[in-house]
Amino acid sequence: MELLEYQAKELFRMVGIPILPSQTIKDSRKIKQLQIPYPVVLKSQVRSGGRGKAGGVRFVANTIDAIAAARNIFNLPILGEYPEVILAEAHYNTEREVFLAIVLDYDLQSPVLLGSAFGGMNVDLLLTNLQQVVVEAEFSLFYARRLAAKMGLSGKLICSVSDIIAKMYRLFFEKDLDLIEINPLGINTQGELMALDGKIKVNDYAVARQPIVETLNFSAQQSKTEPNLNQINWRWLDWHHKLGKVALICGSFDSALLTWDLFKQDKVTPACSLLLENSLITEADNLQLYREKLWEILAQLETIKGIKVIVLNIWESAAISREIVQTISDYCRTAEELTLLSKAEQVLVNSAITADNSSNLNVNYPNLKSNQTPSATPYFILRLLDQDNLEDLPLTEKIYLSSNLEAAISEAITIVKSN
Amino acid sequence: MNWSSPNKIIVQGITSNWAAFCAVQMKAYGTNIVAGVSPGNGGTKVENIPVFDLIEQVQAQVEKIDVSLIFVDSYQVLDAVREAIAAGINHVIILTPKIPPLDTIELIRHAKKTNTLILGPGSDGIIIPQQAWLGNLQPQFYQPGTVGLITSSRHLSYEVATELNAASLGQSMVISLGDERIIGSSLTHWLSIFNEDPNTKAIVSIGQRINDNDIEAIIAYSKNYGYVKPVIIYLAGLKAPQEKVYGDATTIISNHLSGSIPAVNRDRQTVNKLKKIGIKVANKPSEIPLLIQETLSAEP
């Protein structure tokens, strides 16, 4: 979970990392009550980077300017995200700006201290000068001094910057962070330090044990809802291809990964993929629920144009496998009936047109076109376990069963190519 | 450690639905679960398995515990592992997933000092078909045989096992590493174990990715000892539109700072490095038995 700048700074303040006097504003009219003396910096509170370049940071000299600037910022989306809050902050004269961060290096299985003598918005310059120190054992101040020296700092800055790093590390460790960053850390002519902007990411697995996080007033955008365990759930994967003709329904993420990959190896890109995950522990064979969820997915897939084949790759119990076949064949039958029904209506409509020969045809039948060509029911390729146990079920000509994944995929590709 | 001989096993966190369900299944299969541990539930029973508040209370009745299976909630895992290590248990399998990474780092450092084997977190356990079942892999999908299987995914191991079974190769042992971003015993560790295991003739590793450190370790092992058995690696989903996740600090911070710039895909590099030291890379599950048979028949 990523904190906004003002939330990060609240945590900075708690451990004694210097920050400027500031105030949050949720309504541009409230800016009249600002306690900070002008000139003031107004900063859009969004998670996306690059807000400075996008116009999300404004310097203002008086209340009138401030109200106008605040209105602008509230109406300016940054990479699609509108701010709910603006941070008004005092101005600070820096002589130089450095970059400091601590991240968890998953490959090294250690926190890593990072620093660059060139902080600020020039990312290329920053990264070219990036230095790192791996915290291999328990943290101690010398790791921070080692980083400061690598960054090329000297004199009193070695100690004052390491002191800031130590405070960052304290937050990193105590609050279960994935990342903590100060960019820039402003240094003025007297050598005083100020955290001018900050980022904090709390590790998602640890959020629930960090009560402080709840006190920071999260916006709806920030808090993600975890899928409910011990349930049957379905969800879209963020994999789409507009021209695809195959939809995948898989029982787990790994199985979707495998199935999609095999299609790609045969030079066919599926249109989309859905997961139908069964995490029930007791009563894992909740057939009614499974049927409902599968039916919901099928209804969703009707909204996607151009789907010719739906492939299911699901490893489930014999009972659920049977229920899947049953549900799909019921679905196909219902779809066929609807098609017949609409064809029958079509005949009526056509005869009405012939009889009437009316010129305002489109007015009378505005939906004529969409009714005329109901999309054909797709083919289904079901890759399920325990084929023997499924053979007695009624299948329509549009449903294929296969216990072999690669055979199922070539079947699907044959259909796509022949239609 | 000989995983196939009857070991004494405890289940930490046995009173949750999930743990109880697994424990009962394992016991019915013949796994020697001597006790469960669940603070506050001492004196009760899960089916016929006695439950204790502390591991040391189990030890008052059972001489030597070989393995602990940990199912406790994610925030309790670090403590549970420490308790197991303090009780002198040398093999710990953590089935609980989604553990805060700082806890995982701490427990791995602790285990290293005490020379404790950690499998997981997020592991589905170990299985020796028709002999030993520890964890959550479903035994009906495996058959006894000669291929050592190391996997990060339960489902993919079923797919690969199905192909191996169809080719009458079966499995000597299946190890689930789990797909957490930080894990205890690594791919390299298990590769070397299988390399020395008399019951294993070929080794298959299944996963979404292998990180650079593991690649280096595999190359180093290959140089120092050499893999005497065919090693086949299957990286699933290389062509799926899955965002690549890299775990090193510099890549993390560069991606974070540059926002939308995607990381350079290093899969090709990984595959080439592996091929260079003679490891076969399979494109799909059905290729795996072919690659094994090819390599085995090419040998004198």
Contacts between the chains, C-beta under 8 A, distances in Angstrom:
chain1	res1	chain2	res2	distance
A	48	B	259	6.7
A	49	B	256	7.8
A	49	B	257	6.8
A	49	B	258	7.8
A	49	B	259	4.4
A	50	B	259	6.0
A	79	B	259	7.5
A	79	B	260	7.8
A	101	B	253	5.8
A	103	B	249	4.9
A	103	B	252	5.1
A	103	B	253	5.9
A	104	B	101	5.7
A	104	B	102	7.5
A	104	B	249	7.9
A	105	B	247	6.5
A	105	B	248	5.6
A	105	B	249	4.1
A	105	B	252	7.4
A	106	B	101	7.3
A	106	B	181	4.5
A	106	B	182	5.8
A	106	B	211	7.5
A	106	B	247	2.8
A	106	B	248	7.5
A	107	B	211	4.8
A	107	B	212	6.1
A	107	B	213	5.0
A	107	B	246	7.9
A	107	B	247	4.5
A	107	B	248	4.7
A	108	B	213	7.1
A	108	B	248	7.1
A	108	B	249	7.5
A	109	B	104	7.9
A	109	B	105	5.4
A	109	B	108	6.5
A	109	B	182	5.3
A	110	B	105	6.9
A	112	B	249	3.8
A	114	B	249	6.3
A	114	B	250	7.8
A	114	B	253	5.7
A	123	B	257	5.0
A	123	B	258	5.7
A	126	B	257	6.9
A	127	B	253	7.9
A	127	B	254	5.7
A	127	B	257	7.0
A	130	B	250	6.7
A	130	B	253	7.2
A	132	B	249	5.9
A	132	B	250	6.8
A	137	B	109	7.9
A	173	B	102	6.7
A	176	B	100	5.1
A	176	B	102	5.9
A	178	B	101	7.7
A	179	B	252	7.2
A	179	B	253	7.8
A	179	B	256	6.6
A	181	B	253	7.8
A	181	B	256	7.6
A	183	B	257	7.9
A	199	B	256	7.6
A	203	B	100	5.6
A	203	B	101	6.1
A	203	B	102	7.7
A	205	B	74	6.4
A	205	B	98	4.6
A	205	B	99	6.4
A	205	B	100	4.9
A	205	B	101	7.3
A	206	B	100	3.7
A	206	B	102	7.6
A	208	B	75	7.8
A	209	B	75	5.4
A	209	B	100	7.4
A	230	B	17	7.7
A	238	B	241	8.0
A	239	B	240	6.9
A	239	B	241	4.6
A	239	B	242	7.7
A	251	B	155	7.5
A	252	B	155	4.8
A	254	B	153	4.2
A	254	B	154	7.7
A	254	B	155	4.5
A	254	B	156	5.1
A	254	B	208	7.8
A	254	B	236	6.7
A	254	B	237	7.9
A	255	B	155	5.1
A	255	B	156	7.8
A	255	B	159	7.7
A	256	B	240	7.6
A	257	B	208	7.0
A	257	B	236	5.5
A	257	B	237	3.4
A	257	B	240	4.9
A	257	B	242	6.4
A	258	B	155	7.9
A	258	B	156	6.4
A	258	B	159	6.4
A	258	B	236	5.3
A	258	B	237	6.5
A	258	B	285	7.6
A	260	B	237	7.0
A	260	B	239	7.3
A	260	B	240	4.4
A	260	B	241	7.5
A	261	B	236	6.5
A	261	B	237	4.8
A	261	B	238	6.4
A	261	B	239	4.8
A	261	B	240	5.1
A	261	B	284	7.7
A	262	B	284	5.9
A	264	B	239	3.7
A	264	B	240	7.2
A	265	B	239	6.3
A	265	B	283	6.3
A	265	B	284	6.7
A	281	B	17	5.0
A	281	B	18	5.4
A	281	B	21	5.4
A	282	B	17	6.2
A	282	B	21	7.0
A	315	B	155	6.7
A	315	B	158	6.3
A	405	B	159	6.8
A	405	B	285	7.6
A	406	B	284	6.9
A	406	B	285	8.0
A	406	B	286	5.6
